[in-house]
Amino acid sequence: MEQQGGESRRITLHAPADFEGMRRAGRLAAETLDMITPHIQPGISTEAIDRLIHDYILAHHAIPATLGYRGYTKSSCTSINHVVCHGIPGDRVLVDGDIVNIDVTVILDGWHGDTSRMYVAGTASTKARLLMDVTYESMMRGIGVIKPGATLGDIGHAIQSYVERNRFSVVRDFCGHGIGRRFHEPPNVLHFGRPGEGPVLKPGMFFTVEPMVNAGRPEVKVLDDGWTAVTRDRSLSAQFEHMVGVTQDGVEIFTISPTGLHKPPFGA
């Protein structure tokens, strides 16, 4: 089943039975990030993080969706400090005070599970902790307005208004996306917007909510590797991501950690 999107794009409306596939994929993605949590310490390289993630996903009979996707060569994204998103794992070793977003997507029985969280190597600065807390809360406020009859603009407005009240900025260049048996599909889920604008939410829509929030200005640039996006002003950036489904009367989050580690471990 599909409906017309606001820009004549087609948004898939999944059947009730499809929710179970997304629950399983989302749970594995969350468990992958749970697994890596104790490893995020000063001295570990992002390559070592990626290898642990790669092996864990394969051991659980799934596939890392990013590996080989449009030429990407790793099984996760590791975005440190002023890297906004799509940081490529490599030789970079975490040092005390680094904040890092780790983004994973698994394919389990044909369904995609996509989620990301912030981590701290050692002890983060007060400003970094506040940035991460605000980013997480903005995501949850965006998810909190999801229900049939709401709009994508409602989600963006909830995120943007909270972020800007806290004197941070929302990245405009990247957005959430529809997901299911395909990694990326309509709709685009903007993390800024006006109430009542955009496509109307209906039961069976699956998509991600993944705000990227900068401590400074919202502008970003992509480095010469074609993937790594950084803040233009070199300010810190943070991101959290959940994958959700619109239900008959609200929203289901598919990527909740079974052990509660999806929430920031720093005063959330």
N, C-alpha and C positions, 0 to 999 in steps of 0.2 A: 504494500500500500504506500502511496506517495501523495504528497500535497504540493501545490505550487508555492514556491518561496516568494519573498517580496521582490526579488530581482529575476523572476521567471526561472529560478532554479528549483530543482526538485528535492524536497526534504523527505527522507524515508520515515514512514510511520511503522514501527515494528509491532509485531503481534505479541500478545501477552506471554506466549511461550518463549519468546526471544530473551526475555529478561533473565532467565536462568543462565543462559550462555554468557551474558554480560556479567552476571554476579560472579561466576567462576573465573572469568578472565580478569575482572577487576580485583578479586580477592588475591589471585596469584601476583598481580602487579604490586598490590599493597604488601604482600608477604615478601616480595623481592626487596622492597625498600626497607622493610623491617629487618631482613637478614643483613643488609649492609650497614645498618645503624651503628653497631659497636666497632666497625672497622674505620669509621670516619674520625681519624686521629691525626695529629701532626706527624709527618713522616711517611704517610701512604701516598703513592702516586695515583693520579686519576686513571692511568692504564691498569693498575692493580685493582682499583674499584671496578672498572669495566669488566675485567676478566672474572672477578667474583660474580658479578651480575650475569654475565654470559653463561657461565657454568651452572648457576642456580636455575636459570630459566630452562636450559636444556635438560637438566636433571628432573625437572617437573613436567616434562613432555610437552613443552611449548617452544615457541620460536621468538627470538628477539626481532620485533618488527622493524627496528631502525637499521639492522644489519643488512647492507646492500640497498637500502631505500634511497633512490635517486643518487646512488653512488656513495652514500654514507658508509663508513667502514667500521663502525663501532656498534656495540649493543646497548649503549646508553648515551645520554648527554650529561656532561659535568660542567656546570657554569659557575665560575668562582668570582666572588667580589663584584667587580664592575661588568662582568659578563652577564648579559641579560638572558640569553637562551642559546641553545645549540652549541655549547662548548664541547669541543672534541677531546675525549680522553687521550692522554699522552704522557710525556715525561714529567709534567708539572707535579711537584710534591706539595702536599698541603702543609702549611705552617700555622703556628698558633695564631688564632684570631680570624683565620679565613672562614668565610661563609660560602657554602656551595649548594647549588640546586642540583639534585640528581633526578633525571627524568627517564622513565622506562616505559616501554610499551611491549606487551607480550601478545602473541597470537596463540590462543588455546582453543582447539577444536573449531578453528575458523573465526573465532570472535576476538576482537582487540580489547586489551585492557591497558589503559593509558593513565599514568599518574606521576606527579613529581612532588618533592618536598625539599625544604631547606634543612641543611645540617651545619653544624659548627665544629671546626677543628680546634680543640682547646677552648679558650674563652673568648667570646665575641665582645666587641665594644657595645656600650650602651645604645649608641645610635643604630648599630646593626641589629641588635635585639629588638628595638622598637620597630624598625623597618620590617623585620620578619613577622612580628606580631600583627602589625597593621595589615600586611599582605595576606596573612592567613585569615584574619577577621573579615577582610574585604571579600575574599572568596566565599566565606561562609554566609555573608550577608547577601551576596549575589545568588547563591544557591537557595537561600531562604525565601526568595520571592518566586521561585519556580513553582508553577501549578498550571493546569489547563486554563486558558484564557488570559494569562499574563503574556507579556511580549519579551523579545530579546532585549529591547530597549530598557525594560524594567530591570533586567539583570545588570546591564552596563551602568545604569544610573545608580543602583545600590552600591556597586563597587566604586565608581568614580567619586561619588559624594563622600563616602567614608574616607577614601584615600586622601582626597584634597582637604578635608577637614583636619587631617593630621599633617598637613603641609608636605606631603609627598606627591608624586606624579605618576599617572598611569601611562604605560607605553601604548602608543597607538599603532605601531607597525606590525604587531603580532596579535593573534586572537585565538579563542577556542574554536572548536570545529565539531561537526557531526562525526560520528564514529559508529562502528558496528562490525559488520563483516569486511568493511573497508576502513583503512587507517584514517583517511581524511575525506570528508564529503560535506555537502551543505547540511546545516547553515554555518556561516561564520558567526562566532559568538564574540562580539566586541565587549571590551571591559570598560567602556564608557558609553554614554548615550542618554536619551531622554525617555521618561516614562511614556508608555503607550505606543512607542515607535517600533518598527520592525515586525518580523513575522510573529504571529500568534502561536503560543505553545499549545501542543496537543498531545494527548496520551500516546506513548510509543516513540516519541522523539528521544534519541540518544545523542549526547554531546558532552564536550569538556568545558569546564569553567576553570581558567588558568591565568589569573591576572599576573602581569609583570609590573612591578612597582619600583620606581627609582627614588633614591634619596634626593636627587637633584632634578634636573630637567628631564622631560620625557623622551627627548630625541635619542635615537640609536643609530649605529652604523654597522654594516656587516664587513668583516675583515676579508682579506684576499683569499682565504681558504673557502669562501663561498658559503660558510655555515655560521661561524661564530659572530654573534651580535653583541655589541658592547655599548655602554652609555657613551655618548659623545663627550660629556663633561667629566668622564671618569668617576662619576659618583657610584656608590653601591647600588646594586639592584637585587631584588628578591622575587621569588615566584613560588606559588603553590598551585597544584592542579588536582582536581577531582573529576571523575567521569560519572555522569548522572543519566537517569532516565526519567522522563515525565510520566507519572502514574495517573490514574483516574482522578485522584484528589490531591496530588502534590508532587513530590519528587523522591526518588530513591538514589542514594549515593552508592555507587558500585565499588568504590576504591577505599572504603574505610578499613583501617588497619585492625585486624582481629585482636591485637594487643594494645591498641590505643596510641600507637606511635605516629599516627598521621597528624597529631597535634604538635605544635612546637614544644620542645622540652625545656623552654626557657620562660617560664612564668605564664604560660597560656592557661 
